[in-house]
Amino acid sequence: MQPNAAQPEIAIWVVNPVEAGDNPTQNVCYGLLSSAEKRRADRFMFEPDRLAYLTAHALIRVCLSQHATVRPEQWRFATTTFGKPYLLKNLPASHLQFSISHTRQKVACLVAHNAPCGVDIEQVGRVSKVCELAERFFTPKEAQIIRSMKKNTQPIHFTALWALKEAYSKAKGLGLSLPYNTFGFDVCTDQPNHISFHPPEEDRDFWSFHLQVIEPKHWLAATCRHTQGKPALLYKLQVADCIQDVISGLPRYP
């Protein structure tokens, strides 16, 4: 799958975490991971967290293999000082960039060509006291907008903004070292892709954003650095019930 020359394509997949118990799909996912990833998966205290991690790290390997003739288990990763993962340079298709995110109910991954990217998926209602959190972490304008909303819509708007900020932070590769009140968004959750971005003062790049609802009660946000004036990026979302549906789409390797 190659991006169209006229409209660059950003591939996003969303799946449910594998089910608990000794089932074949969980065993397949575990077999795709590196030794370090397996050790980390085994250290999780709670089973839903382990299954989400297992699915996310298997999914990104499978999705990368849809863009290059590399077996999912053969991908090798390193991380920056801020924890952003990337492909080792001696691998085929090392120009691919990617991002992963998960809750206990949903797993998302994104793959882009030659451009920093980020994805985040967040469950609405997972946190309480959203007005207080917005005052602490968001811009004054964003916090004021949330305060002015009806109580039942505050968590929806807060979660959409948080997902956008997480996606941008991942794309920049700065993690929590990037204060979330140094950049902001204007967004209407009824029209989620009408997004205005107000970047940090030092960021002179051009960014494309995508935001949409993933049922049940999740916001998916994605971003990719873009060249202003070039054709718009196409965010191609694929949703599957199970990662096995994605694995079955891979070519047969000799």
C-alpha positions in Angstrom: 0.0 0.0 0.0 1.7 3.2 -1.2 0.5 6.8 -0.7 -1.1 8.4 -3.7 1.2 11.0 -5.2 -1.6 13.6 -5.4 -2.9 13.0 -1.9 -0.5 11.6 0.7 -2.1 8.9 2.7 -1.8 8.5 6.5 -2.9 5.0 7.6 -4.7 4.5 10.9 -5.9 1.3 12.4 -8.2 0.8 15.4 -8.8 -2.6 17.0 -10.1 -4.0 20.2 -7.5 -5.6 22.6 -7.2 -9.3 22.4 -9.4 -11.3 24.8 -8.1 -12.7 28.0 -7.4 -16.4 28.4 -5.3 -18.9 26.4 -6.6 -18.0 22.9 -4.8 -18.4 19.6 -4.8 -14.7 18.7 -3.1 -13.7 22.0 -0.5 -16.3 21.4 0.2 -15.0 17.9 0.5 -11.5 19.2 2.9 -12.5 21.9 5.0 -14.4 19.4 5.5 -11.2 17.3 7.1 -9.2 20.2 10.8 -8.8 20.9 12.2 -10.3 24.1 12.2 -6.8 25.8 8.6 -6.3 24.8 7.6 -9.7 26.2 9.3 -9.0 29.5 7.5 -5.7 29.8 4.2 -7.3 28.9 4.7 -9.9 31.6 5.3 -7.2 34.2 1.9 -5.6 34.0 -0.1 -6.1 37.3 -3.6 -5.9 35.7 -4.6 -8.2 32.8 -6.6 -5.5 30.8 -3.4 -3.3 30.7 -1.3 -6.2 29.6 -3.6 -7.2 26.8 -3.8 -3.6 25.6 0.0 -3.3 25.5 0.3 -6.7 23.9 -2.2 -5.8 21.2 -0.7 -2.3 20.5 2.8 -3.5 20.1 1.8 -6.5 17.9 -0.5 -4.2 15.9 2.2 -1.7 14.9 4.4 -4.5 13.7 1.6 -5.9 11.6 0.7 -2.4 10.2 4.3 -1.6 9.3 4.5 -4.9 7.4 1.7 -3.7 5.2 4.1 -1.0 4.0 7.2 -3.0 3.5 8.3 -6.6 2.8 9.4 -7.2 6.4 7.9 -9.9 8.6 6.2 -8.3 11.7 8.5 -10.1 14.1 11.6 -8.7 12.3 11.0 -5.0 13.0 13.5 -3.5 15.4 13.0 -0.3 17.4 14.9 2.1 19.5 13.7 5.1 21.5 14.8 8.7 21.9 15.7 10.3 25.2 12.1 11.4 25.5 10.8 7.8 24.9 9.6 8.2 21.3 10.1 4.9 19.4 11.5 4.8 15.9 12.8 2.2 13.5 16.4 1.3 13.4 18.1 2.9 10.4 19.6 -0.3 9.0 16.1 -1.8 8.3 14.2 -1.6 5.0 11.6 1.2 5.0 13.3 3.0 7.9 11.7 6.1 6.4 8.4 5.0 7.9 7.3 6.8 11.0 4.6 5.6 13.4 2.7 6.1 16.6 0.6 3.9 18.9 -2.0 4.6 21.6 -4.4 2.5 23.7 -7.0 2.4 26.4 -8.3 -0.7 28.0 -11.0 -0.8 25.3 -9.3 0.4 22.1 -5.9 0.2 20.5 -4.8 2.6 17.7 -1.7 2.9 15.5 -0.7 5.3 12.7 1.9 4.9 10.0 3.2 7.8 7.8 6.0 8.1 5.2 8.9 10.5 5.9 7.0 12.7 8.3 6.7 13.0 12.1 3.3 11.8 13.2 1.3 11.1 16.4 -1.9 9.3 17.3 -3.9 9.3 20.6 -7.1 7.6 21.6 -8.9 8.6 24.8 -12.0 7.4 26.6 -14.6 10.1 27.4 -15.4 10.2 31.1 -12.2 8.5 32.2 -11.2 11.4 34.4 -13.2 13.6 36.7 -12.9 17.3 37.6 -12.2 18.3 34.0 -12.5 22.0 34.7 -9.8 21.8 37.3 -7.6 19.8 34.9 -8.2 22.2 32.1 -7.2 25.2 34.3 -4.0 23.4 35.1 -2.9 22.0 31.8 -4.8 23.9 29.0 -4.6 27.4 27.6 -6.7 30.1 29.4 -9.0 30.2 26.4 -9.5 26.4 26.3 -10.2 26.3 30.0 -12.7 29.2 29.8 -14.6 27.4 26.9 -14.9 24.2 28.9 -16.1 26.1 32.0 -18.8 27.8 29.9 -20.2 24.5 28.7 -23.0 22.4 30.1 -21.7 19.9 32.6 -22.6 16.9 30.5 -20.6 18.2 27.5 -17.5 19.3 29.4 -15.9 15.8 29.5 -16.5 15.4 25.7 -14.8 18.6 24.8 -12.0 18.1 27.4 -11.2 14.6 26.0 -11.1 15.8 22.4 -8.6 18.5 23.3 -6.5 16.2 25.4 -6.3 13.7 22.5 -5.2 16.4 20.1 -2.6 17.6 22.5 -1.3 14.1 23.1 -1.1 13.4 19.4 0.9 16.6 18.7 3.2 16.0 21.7 3.9 12.5 20.4 4.6 13.8 16.9 7.1 16.3 18.3 8.7 13.5 20.3 8.9 15.6 23.4 6.4 13.8 25.7 5.4 15.5 28.9 8.4 17.9 28.6 6.1 20.0 26.2 3.7 22.0 28.4 0.2 21.6 27.1 -0.7 25.2 27.9 1.9 26.5 25.3 -0.3 25.4 22.4 -4.0 25.3 21.8 -6.9 24.2 19.5 -10.2 25.6 18.5 -12.5 22.7 17.8 -16.2 22.1 17.6 -17.0 18.5 18.7 -20.1 18.5 16.4 -17.8 19.2 13.5 -14.5 17.6 14.7 -12.4 18.2 11.7 -12.9 22.0 11.7 -9.7 22.4 13.7 -7.7 25.6 14.2 -4.2 25.0 15.7 -2.3 27.6 17.7 1.3 26.1 17.9 4.0 27.0 20.4 5.9 30.1 19.4 9.0 28.1 18.4 7.1 25.7 16.0 7.3 27.0 12.4 6.1 23.7 10.9 2.8 23.1 9.3 0.6 20.4 10.8 -2.4 18.5 9.6 -4.9 17.1 12.2 -7.7 14.5 12.2 -10.2 14.0 15.0 -13.2 11.6 15.2 -15.4 9.6 17.5 -14.7 5.9 17.9 -17.5 4.1 19.7 -18.0 3.4 22.4 -17.2 6.9 23.8 -13.6 7.4 22.5 -11.9 10.3 20.7 -9.2 9.4 18.2 -6.8 12.3 17.3 -4.0 12.1 14.7 -1.5 14.5 13.4 1.3 14.6 10.8 3.7 17.2 9.8 2.9 18.5 6.4 4.2 20.9 3.7 2.0 23.9 3.4 0.7 24.3 -0.2 1.0 20.6 -1.0 -2.1 18.4 -1.5 -4.0 17.8 1.7 -3.2 14.6 3.7 -5.8 11.8 3.5 -6.3 10.1 6.8 -7.4 6.5 6.0 -9.0 4.9 9.0 -9.5 1.2 9.2 -11.5 -0.2 12.2 -11.5 -4.0 13.0 -13.0 -5.9 15.9 -9.8 -8.0 16.3 -6.1 -7.7 15.3 -6.5 -11.1 13.6 -8.5 -9.3 10.9 -5.4 -7.1 10.2 -3.0 -10.0 10.4 -5.0 -12.0 7.9 -4.5 -9.2 5.3 -0.7 -9.6 5.3 1.0 -11.4 2.4 2.3 -14.9 2.8 6.0 -14.8 3.5 8.3 -17.6 2.2 
